[in-house]
Amino acid sequence: MNPVEIIIKKRDGLELTDEELRFFINSYTAGKIPDYQASALLMAIFIRGLSPKETLTLTRTMLYSGTVIDLSHIPEPKIGKHSTGGVGDKTSLIIGPIALAAGVKVPQISGRGLGHTGGTLDKMESIPGFNTKLEIEEFKKIMKDPGGLIIGQTSNIAPADRLLYSLRDVVGAVPSIPLITASIMSKKLAEGTDGLVLDVKSGSGAFMQSYEDSKKLAESLKGTAEGFGKKCVALITEMSQPLGFKSGNWFEVHESIDILRGEYIEDMCEISFALSGAMIMLGGKAESIEEGVEISRKLVADGSAFDRFLAIIKAQGGDLDTVKYPERYPVSKIRETIYAENSGYVSEINGYEIGMALIELGAGRMKKEDEIDHKSGVYLKAKVGEYYKQGSVIGYIDCDDPDKLESAHKRILGSIKQVEDKTEKPVFIKEVIY
């Protein structure tokens, strides 16, 4: 087969055969097709889309480009979770320990920052010593005890996705429903889970900014999961403003620690508890999501969830003192205060702009090879629906490089809109799809 002909066929909006997709993806994974041709196909798919049949074939090809983990030796229910990504989205760090404390095993194969959104692996690697690069035998051992973990793709897990994932990020082919579906499912189906909870973000800080597109993505993901025989629940959740107050790698770990120790941050907690509640329900430990939410609250309140978080950190080589005493973490050289430019109620915070400001600060990547500054980040206490007077403190920015601050500061202020009339808070859980 000729890769150019396959690119042209998809460029012209025609459906690719199973054989064509398998040939192209497998050849690229084997190094026989260069990045520039893979980039061309990705962009053609981004523009023209894929049919459900093509999406299923792409997912299957990416999944079986590597190893599918067998966790049948573990009798407890194994429930995975995936978020489509957002700004300040630290739910994976919170809900895994909660579900684990409820008796559900939680394998998590996570990713790095993609586009304007942060990556769970980058966040966890801000903890000194934390190892996200475990091979499959180590994966299986930790899944038995303590029963949960957060790792990246190994060389054996969906290698086709690992290559395409980083390429999508730098060629502008991220917000594509079929590409997102295949990428997520090729990893999630490799985890050896019995079921999956999907957190599909919707709003300016998400890849799918409209509710309609978010629902299409949720249905695509859920349909693909069920096509492989997995139980699945999808939640469409709020992402029009950063989740919580802290955005940036260590910033988000620190806030997750605070929440697991009992601090209540409304948007972050309501979404996290709904997700962990769904995991607990799918794992057979609750009759409904609502019952799972109540169990989640109790497990945070009695310290069980934080204990499980510490167990995960220890199992993956992370420094426990860093997690127990987060106030000792190294800080950036510069802290710049953010003041409200006007008086009024916050009517909008553009999550995309906050995400791009974080990239400029070094908390994300502009190129595949960029190094992450784990200390840099944004604390933004402003929330939609709240009132601030001109000149009042609404947050701060941490960064080592003064040259990066001006543009990031301008983006952050430009993302916040204030009006005279009181505005309503957003709905955090927009829809649950069973």
N, C-alpha and C positions, 0 to 999 in steps of 0.2 A: 504493500500500500504506500501511497505517496502522502506525506504529511501536508504538503501544500494543498493538495486536492481536498483534504479533509478540512483544512482551514477555510478554503474558498467555499466549500459546501455549507459550512455553518455560517460563514459571513453572509451568504445569500439566503439564509433563513431556512435551510432544508434540514430535515431530521437525519441525524447520523445513525448508522446501524450499530448494533452491539459490537460487531467485529471492528468497526472503525474506531469506536471509542476505546475499546480494549487495546487495540494496536497502538493508538497514539499515547494513551496514558502509560501503558507498560513500557513502550519504547522510550518515553521521556524519563521514566523512573530508572531505566537501565542506562541512561546517559547517551542514548542514540539520537535523541532529538534535542536541539539546543534551547536555551532559555528564550531566545527571541521568537522562535516558532511557538513554543508553549505560551508565551505572552500573547501572541497573536490569536491563538485559539481561545484563551481566556477572555480576551476583549470581545471576540466574536460571540462567545457564549453570553457575556455580560450584556451585549446589545441585543442579541437575537433570542436569548433564553434557551431552555431545554424543555422538552416534553416530559411528563411524569415517567414515561418509559426510559428516556435518555437519562433522567436524573437517577433512577433506580440502577441502571447499568453503570453509570459513573460511580455511584456510591459503592456498588458491589466490587467494581474493579479496583477502586482505591482501598477498600477494606481488605481484599484478598491479595493486594500487593505485598502484604506482610502477614504477621501472625495474629490469629484470633485467640485471645487468652481463654483458657478453660479453668473456671473456678468451681467446677462441680464438686470438688473435694470439700468445699465450704458449705455446710448445710443451711446457714442463716440466709435470709433474703438479702440480695445484693441489688441496690438501687443506685443508679447514676443520676447525675444532674448536669445540665448544661445551660449556660446563659449565652445569649447571642451577643452580649457585650455592651458596655456603656461606660460612662464617665463616673468614677467613684463607685463602681459596682464591685463590691467586696463580698457579695452574698456567698460565694463558694467557700470562703474562709470561715463563714459563720454556720452555714446549714449542715456541712459535713459532720462536724463535731456533735451537733445537736442530734442528727439522725443516728449517728454512731452510739450516742448515749442512750438512745431509745431501743437499741438492739438491732439496728439495720446496718449491714456492711456497706461501705461507701467507697467504691473505686472512682478516682477522678483523674482522667487524662486530660490535662488542660493545655492551653496555648499561651503564646506571648502576645504582646500588644499588637493590635491590628488596626490600621487606620488611626482614627482619633481616640480609640478606646484602649484602656489598659489591659494587660495580660496577667492572669493569675500566677503564672510561673515567675514573671518578673517581680511580682509582689512577694511571693514566698521566698525568692532568692535574696530579698533584702534582709532576711534573717541569716546571720552568719552561720555557715556550715550546712545550711539546709540543702539537701541533695535532691534535685528533681530529675536526675538522670539515672534512674534505676532500671536494671534489666528485668526480664520477665520473671526469673526465679525469685529475685528480691521482691518484686511486686506481689507474687503469690504468698511469700512468707509474711509480709506485712499485712496483707489482706486477711490472713488468719488471725494475727494479733499484732497491733491493736484493732485491725479491721477496717481501717480507712487510711487513705493517703492522697497526696496531690503530686502527680508527676507529669513530665512532658512525654512526648512520643519517644519511644526507644527506636533504635535503628530497625527493629523488627515490626513495629506497629505502624500500619498505614504509611509506609515511606512515600508513596505517591502524594498523599496529602501534605506531608511535611515539606516536600519540595514546592508544591503548588501554593501552599499557605503563605510562605514568605514571598513568593513571586507576586501573588495577588495584592499584597500589601503595598508594593512599590510600583505597580503599574496601573493603579486606580481601578481594580476589578474586584473590590471587596463587597459592596452591597448588591449581590446577585443572589436571588432566592435559590436557584439550583446549585450554584457553587457553594453557598453557605450550607445548604442541606447536605450535600455530599461530603463536605469537609467535616461537619459536626458528626454525622452519622458514621463515617468511616472510622472515627476514633471511638465514638461511644459504643458502637457494636463490637469493637475489638476488646472492650473492657471486661467482657464476661458477665454483664449485668442481666438481671431478670426483668428489670423495668427501668424507666427513664422519666425524670421530671424535667420539663423544658421551661426555661424562663426566657420568653421572647420579649425583648425590650421594644418600646414604642415611644417616639418623641425625638426632639432635636439632637439628643446625645446618643441616639441609637443608629444602627445602619439602616433599619427600616423606620423612617421618621413618621410616616402616616400610619394610622390605625389599620387602614385597609391592607397596606403592604405587610404590616406585622402579622395580621391574621392569616394572610396567604402563606407567609413563612411558617407560622405555627402549624398550619394544616399540612404543609409540605413535609415538615419535620415529623409530625405525628404520623402521617400516612406512611412515610418511609420506615419509621420505627416499627409500626404495626405490620408492614410488609415483610419484616424480618422476624415477626412473631413476638415482639416485645410489648409489655404493658407500658402505656404512656399517658401522661397528663401534661397538658401545656397551659401555662399561665402567660397572659399578655400583661406586662407590667410597665409602670411609669418610668420614662427616661427622657423627660423634657428638661430636666435640670439634674445636676450631679446628685447621686445618692449619698445620703449622709452629709457630713460637713467636710470631710477630708478626701482629697484626690491626689494620687501619686503613690508610689509603691510602698515605702515604709509608712507614709501617712495612713494608708488604708489598712495595713496590718495593725497599726496602733489602734485605729478606731474599731477594728474587729475584736481586738483584745478587750477594749473597753466594753463593747456590747456583750461579749461572752462572759464578762464579769458583772453584768447586770445593768449597765447604763442603757437608758431607753432613748433612742434616736428614732423619731416616729417613722419616717419613710423607710429607713434602713431596716428597722425591726419588723414593721408590718409586712414588708415584702419577704424578708428572710424567713419569718415564722410561717408565712403561707407556703413557701417553697419546702421548708423542712417538714411542715405538716403534710404536704402532698407526698413527700418521700416516706414518711412514717406510715401513711395510709397504704401506699403501694407495697410497702414491706410487710403489710398485714398486722401492724402494731396499733392501728386505729381504724375505726369504722368509717371515718370521714376526714376530710381535710380539716374541718373545724375542730374535731377532737385532736387531730395531730398538732394543730396550733396550740391548744391548751397544754398538751404534753411538752411541746417545745418551750413554752414559757416557764414551765416548772423545772425543766432540765437546765435552763439558764439560771433560774433563781437559786437552785440548790447547789450550783457549782459543777454539776456533772458534765455539762457541755465543755466548760473550760478545761476540766481534767482530761477530756478526750482530745482536745486541741493540743494540750501539752504532750499527750502520748504520741500523737502524729508527728509533732516536731521532733521529739526524742527519737522515734523510729527512723526518721529520715536525716538524722545527724545534725539537726539544728541546735543552736545554743539556747538552752532553756532559760538562762538568766536574762537574755535579751527579751524574751517573751514575758517573763515574770516581772521584770523591771524595765518596761519600755521607755521610761523617762531618762534612762541612761544612754539611749541611742545617740550616736553622733549627729550633730545638727549642721545645717548649711552655714556658710560664712555670712550670708546676708539674709535678713528677714525684713521684708518691706510690707508695711501696713496698707490695706485697701480701705479707702473711705468712700462712703456713698456720695455720688456726684449730685444727686437731687434729693428732694423730700417727696415721699409718696409710698404707695403700696407697690410691692414688686409684682408685676404682672407677667413677667417672662424672664427666664434665664436660659440662654442658648447653650445647651450642653456641648454642642459641637465646638463652639469657640473656646470653651473651657478645656476641652480635650486637646485642641490644637495649641493652646497656651502651655499645657503640660509638656507637649512634645518640644516646644521651643525652650522650655526650662531644662530639658534633658531627661524628663521622666518617661519619654517615649522615643521611638525611632523614626528618623526620616529616611534612613537607608538600612538595608538588612544588617549591615555590619556595625551599626552604631552601638556604642556602649551606653548602658542605662546608668543614670545618676539616681540611686535609690533614695537618697536623702531629700531630693527636691520635691516640691509639691505645693498644693494650694489648699488653704483652709478658708472655706467660704460659708459663713453662717447665714447669709441671706437665703431666704426661701420664698417661693411664690406664695402670695397671700399675706405676707408680713410687711409692716410699716417701718421705714427708716427715715430719719432726718438727714438732711444734707450735712456731710462732714462726719457722720457717725461711723464708727469702725464696723466694717462688715467682713473683715477677714485679713489674711496675710499671705504672702508668697515667700517660700524658702528656695534659695538658689545659691550656687557658688560663684556664678559668672554674672557680674553686673551688666555686661553687654546684652544678656538675654532677658533682663528684667523689663525693659521699657516696652518692648513689643508684647510680651506676655501680659503685662499689667494693662496695656491698652485693650487687648483682646477681652480680658476679664471684665473690665468696666463696660466695654461695648456690648457685652453679652447680657447685661442686666437692664431691664426696662422697668421704669417706675411710672405710676399713674396716680391721679388724685383719688379716684373711686376705689373702694375696697374690692379686692379680687379674691376669688375662691381658691382654696388649696386644690391641687390636682387629685384625682382618684388614683390610688397607688396600684390596686389590682383591677385592671380594666375588664378582664374576662378570664374564665377558667374553661378550658376545652377538655372534656373527658373523652 
